[in-house]
Amino acid sequence: MADISFLSGRMHGNRNCRCGIPHAHTSDKCRHGLNMHLLFCWFAGLLAIIVLIGPTSAFAVNASGFDDDEAAISHLKETGIKLSEAADLDPLLERAAGGRLVLLGEASHGTAEYYTWRADISRRLIEEHGFDFVIVEGDWPLAFRVNKHVKHLEDPGVETREAMRHFTRWPQWMWGNREVMELIRWMHRYNANLPVSQRAGFYGMDIYAHEEGIDDVVTFIEQRDPSAARTARNNYRCFTRHRDMQAYLQMVHRTRDHCGEDIEAVYQLLEENRDAWMAADSVRFVRAWQGSRMVIHAERHIRGNLTRGPESWNHRVEHFFDAARNLLEWYGDDARGIVWAHNTHIGDARATDMRDAGMKNIGQIAREDLGEDQVFAVGFGTYKGEVLAARQWEGSMERMRVPDAIPGSYEYLMQQAGMSPMLMLFDDPDDHQPLLPPRGNRAIGVVYHPERDATQNYVQTILPQRYDAFLFFEETNALTPLE
């Protein structure tokens, strides 16, 4: 799931002390670090100042005048494409289908339209253009259990709703909703009569279910080599023996030692046995192999909280791309994938004020690694509506009202243009001069305070450089959570 904690003046330490970012594991005893010392959150307050109001930033708060707004609105009227149904997305599909990764964003984790339109785009990319997988901002071990259902790798009698039971972590509504269930159900049906090698997969790229990942890795190794499994378990104990992640960080701070090498040794064990273990059980091997890499990045992400900089954030997003790139390699030379993540992750960070804070994201890394012509990023946004969110970390789900976008923001300009839904295509950013001055681009996290929307929920952005396309909805509705 996406993380916009830096927008609210908060930074995460680990899955359970991310101080306001969008998903976590609930534990009665806070055993993964729910009580992370506030020491590891102070940096975010400074970062929020840098990101949102830093006077020396190249992305200073938009101060465009009335004439600039009028020019931008006129440009949107001239170049925007009015959408009536998903079939109207042909121009987007034609452009997106040529790349290896299509990145589909969202401006919140609780808006129905973002999910339904991303699902429509994903279905068409899979069915009409042969895309191989969808990878979402969910945890690798948990999403892989759903992938088994999608690809018919488990009991054929399991219903899709039953397969969705794996999405039990807070916030449950982010993946445990009717909109996602319909996509999973469609993928299950689509794959039914295809050879296993041609079935589209569903995966997660996040790092917070590291304990489940460790269990998957050790269980797999134990099936192949019990002695090696004991070694792997001991290596992981360097990390897991601490009562919580706060205790782990205190140990690292005190001793200047950490468990990174022990954890990486387990991955190396899998690498050394790749050919034999892959031949014996390719599905479980891939699950364990990527799980071992997830644990590496999880430890780095957690340890990154000890530094006064963006390291923690960057280790997490580096894993996002690592997971997507590895799937491309597993699926083959011509493989293509679809990424679902928050706009803060899929829109190129270099075109936002995240750049000034040293923060990267998968949109930037993918363009740099694969080439800009191989990546197509689609942002999503709304002017007003309803959203599912919580007012505090691990708080109760609420249906909240999203206020009108602030004057001067991109969403405000799009509403003034009078087309909804509207598609903008940015084939050449230079063709969109009126949209190039930096403006606010709304970003709502899983913890949300509508009354603070104007001051906490906008990322200064150069829209035509951040995305290849943008889908705008004047008014949106909340997701439908599963019971």
N, C-alpha and C positions, 0 to 999 in steps of 0.2 A: 504494500500500500504506500501511498505517497506520504511524504513528510514535509509539512510546511511550518514546522515548529519555529524556524528562524523568523517567520513573519510575526509571531506572537511574542517574540522576545524570550523564547525558550529553546533549549537545545537538548537532545536526547543523550542519555548515557548508555542504556541498553534497552531491550524490549520493554521492560517494565518501569524504567525511569527515564522515559523519553520526554517527560515534562510537557506533554500535550501533543504528541504526534499521533498518527492515525490508527495504530493498532497495537495490541499487546496481549500477553498471556495473563489471564487472571489466576492468581494463586492466593489462597487464604493466608498462607504464612509468608507471602512476599518473597518466596525463596529464590526468585531470579533477580531481585534487586528493586522491588517496588519502593523500598525506602532509601534509594540512592541518595547520598548526601547532597544537599543543595549546592555544594561546592562545584559539582559538575554541571550545574545549570547556569552559573553566573555568567559564563562566557556568552550565552545566548543573548542576554540583555545588551551587552556591548555590541554583539553582532547585529541585533535588530536595529540599533542606532545607525550602524554603518550601512546596513542594507536599505533602511527605509528613509532616513533623513540626513545621511552624511553629506555635509555641505561641499566636500571636495569630490564627491562621486561624479562620474560622467553621466550617471543616471539620476540626477537630482530630481526632486519632486516636480512633476510636470507644471510648467508655468505658462503654457501656451495660451494665447489670447483668443478672443472671439473669432477673429479672422482665420486663425489656424484651425479652429474647430470646424468652421464652415467649409474650409477647403477639404478637410478630411471627410466630412459628411458627404460632400458632393462627390468625392472620389469613391466612397463606399457605394453610393447610389449608382455610379457609372460602372463599377467593376464587380460589385457583389452579384451573386447568383441566387435567386429565390428558389427555395426547395419546397416541393409539395410532398414528396415521398422519397424513399430510399433510392428508387430508380433514377432520380434526378442527380445522383452522385456519380454518374458515369464519368464526367471530367476528372473527378478526384481519383476514381478507380484506375482510369487510364494512366495517370501519372504515378500513382502509388505502386501499381503492379510491377513496375520495372525494377524495383529495388529489392534488396535482400531483407531489410527490416522496415516495417511500417509501424510507426509509433503513434498510438491513439491515446490522447490525453483526456483530462477531465479537470474541471475547475472546483470540484468537490467530490467527496466520497459518498454522497448520499442523494444524487440527482438522477432521476429515472431516465431522462432523455439522453444523458451521456452514455448510459449503459445500453439502451435500446439501439441508438444509432451506431455505437461501436460494434454491437453485435451484428447489425445489418451489414456494416462494412466488412467485418471479419468473415461472415458467412459467404459473402460474394468473393472475397479474396481467396477463400479456401475452395469454394465450388467452381468458380469461373477461372481462377488464375493459378490454382494448384499450390496455394500456400500450405505449409506443413504443420504449423503449430501456432498456438496462442500462449503467450507467457505473461502472467499478470503480477501485479504488485502484492502478491500473497506469498506465504511461506512455501518453500520447495517441498518439504516432507508432507505437508498437508495437501497441497495441490496435487502432488503425485498420486495420492490415494484417489482423488477425483479423476485423474488421468487414466487410471486403471479402468474406471467405469466408461469413460469416453472411448477408450480404445478396445473395449471388450476383453480386458485382461483379468477379469474377476468373474465371480458367479454371475451367469447371464440372467438370473432371476432378480438381481438387484435393480430396484427402480431408481430413477434419477433423483427423486426427492430424498431417498434413503442415502444415496451417495453424497448428497449435499450435507449430511450430518457432520462431515469432517470440518466444516467451517464453523467451529464453535467458539473461537477466540474472539474476545472483544476487539473491535466492534463487530458483532455478529452480522449486522445488517450490510456490511460492506461487500461480503461475498455470499452470505446466506440470504439472498433475496430472489424474488420471482424472476427478475430480469436476467440474472446470471443463470438461474435454473433453466430458463428457456433456451439459452445458448448451449448449455451442457446437454440438454435433452436433444437438441438439433444435432450436435456433434456426434452424440451416441448413435442416432439414427443414420446420419450420413456415413459413418464408418462401418455400419453393419455388414455390408456386402463387399467391402474392399479388402484386399490382402493386407495383412498386418503391416507390411512395410509402407503401405500407402495411406494408412489411417492418420488423420490429423490429431495432434496431441494437445493437451492442456496442462500447463506447468506453472509453477510459482518461482519468483526470483528473489524473494526476500530472505532475511537471515535470522529472524528472531525465534524460530522454532529450533534452536540449535540443539536442545536436549533430544528432541525427536529425531533430529538428523544424526546425532551420535548413536542413538539406539539403532537406527537403520544401518549405519556403517558397521557397527560391531556385530549386529545380527548376521549381516551378509558375510563378513569375514569368518565368523564362527562356523558357518555352513561349509566354508571352503577349507579353513585351516584353523582349528581350535587353538593351537599354540600361538599363532599370529594374532588371533582375536584377544588373547590374554594380554599380549603386548600392547595392542591398540587400546584396550580398556584402561590399562595402566597409564598410557600416554594421555588419554583424555582426562584421567583423574587429576592430573595437574591442574586442569581447568575447572572440573566439576566438583572437586572436593570442598570448595569454599561454600559457606552457607548461603551466600548470594554474591551478586556481581560487585556490590560495594566492597565486600570483604576481599574479593579478588583484586580490585583496583587498589585497595589499601596495601595489599601485599606487594603489588608491582611498584607502588610509590615508595614503599619502605625499603625494599630490597633491590630495586632497579632490575629485577629479573621478571620474566614472564613465561607463558606457556606456548608461545608461538611455534617454537621449534618442535616441541613434543607433538603438537597438533599437526604440523606439516608432515611429520614423519609418518603419520597414518595415511595421509594422501599419497606419499611416496610408495608406501607398501602396496596400495591399490594400483599405482602406476606400474610398479615392477611386475605385477601379476596380470596386467591388463589383458593380454592376448588370451591366456588360459581361462581366466575368470569370465571374460566377455564371451568366449565361446561356450562356456558352461551355462551361463544364464545372463543374457545381454540386458534384459529389462532390469533385473535386480542390481546388476553391476552398474548400470548408468545411474540408477537411483542412489546407490551408495557412493559412487565416485563423485557425483555432483554434490551429494550431501557432505562429503569430506571437505570439499572446497568451500561450501557454505560455512562450515564451522571455522575454517581458517579466517574468512572475512568477518565472521561474527566476533571472534576474539579481537581482531584488529580494530573493528568498529568500537567495541567496548573499551579497549585500551586507549583508543584515540581521545577519550574524554579527559585524559591526563594532560593533554597538550592544549595550549591556548590558540586554537586555530580550527580550520575546517576538516581536520583529518578524520574525525569520527564520521561525519557526513560523507566524505569522499570515499572512505573504505566501503561504506554501504552501497553507494551508487556504482562503484567499481565492480562490486559483485553482481549488481543488476546486469551490467553489460557482460560480465564473465559468464553468467548463466545463459544469456541469450546467444552469445557467440558460440559457446560450447554446444548448444542445441543445433545451431547451424552446422557445426562440424559433425555431430552425430548423425544428422539427417542426410548429409552428403553435400557434394560440391555445388549443386544447384538448389540447395535448400533455401527457403524463405520463411520468415516468421513475422508474427504480429505481436506487438508489445502493448499492454494496457497499463498505464500508470498516470499519476497526476501530472498536470501541466508543468509543475515545478521540476519534474523528472524528464519529461520527453521533449520539452521546448529547450533549444540550445541555450545553456546557461551563459554563454558568452554574449548573448543579446539581452541580458538582464543585469540587474545590480548584484546578482549572485557572484558575478565575475569579480567584482571589486573585493568581495570577502574571500576569494580563493576557492569558491565552491564550484564543483563540476556536477554534471548529471549525465544520464544515459544518452540524452539527445546530443550533447557535445561529444562525448566519448565515441559514440557510434559513428558520427560524421567524421571524426578524426581518424578512426581505425578502419572503417569500411569504405570511406569516401562519401562525399556529400551526395553523389548521384545514386548511391546505394541505400540511402536512408530517406524516408518520407515521414515527416512529423506533422500530425494534425492536432491542433489545439481546439478546445471547446470552451464556451463561455455563455453566460446568461446575464440579463439585465435585472431580473427580479424573479421571485418564485418561492418555492418551499424546498427544504432540504432536511435530511435526517442527519443529526449530529448530537453531540453531548456537550454539556457545559463544563465538564471537568473530566480528567483522565479516568477511564473506566466508569464514567457516570452513566446514568440512565439515558437511553435513546430518546430524543425528542424530535418532533416535527416542528421545525423552525421556519420562520418567515425570513427570506432573503430580501433586504431592502433594495430600493432602486440603486443602481450603480452611481458612483460619484461623478459629478460633472467633470468633463475632460478625460475620463478614462476611455479605453477602447470600447468597453461595453456600452457606455453612455453614447458614444458616437454611433455605434451600430444600431442602437435603439432609435436614435434620431434619423437614421437612414431609412427606417420604415420597412425593412424586409426581415421576415422571420418565418421559418428558419432561413438563415443566409449562409452561403458558402463563399469564402474568400480564398482565392488561389494566388500564391506568391511565387510564380515561376522565376521572376527576376525582381529582387527587392527594389532595385533602382527604378522600376516602373511604378512604384508606390510611394513617391516622394512625400505626399501629404501625411503618410502614416509612419514615416521614419523618425520624427521627434519622439523621444522616450515618453511613454505614458503609463499609467497604472493598468495592470491586467489582473483581474480579480482571481484570488486563490483562497478557497475555503478548506480548512482541515476538518478532521473528525471531531476536534474540540473547537467549538465555534460560539462566539458571542455576537449576535447580529447588531447589538447596540454599539459595538466597537468596529464594525465592518469597515467604516471609512478610514480608520487609522491603522488597522492591523492586517488587512486582507487584500493588499494590492502589491504586486511585484512590478517595479519599474522595468519597462520592456520596450524593445524595438520589435514590434510584432512581425513585420515581413522578414526579419532576419531570424527570429526565434522559431518560427514555424514555416512549413511549406504550404500549409492550408489552415483555415480556421473555420469552425462551425459555430454559429451564433444562434441562440434562442432567446427571444424577448422575455418569455415567462416559462419557467420550468416547474416540474413536480417532483415530489420526493419519491425515493425508491419504495418498493413494496416488500418489506421484510418477510421472510418465512416464519411461520409460527414455531 
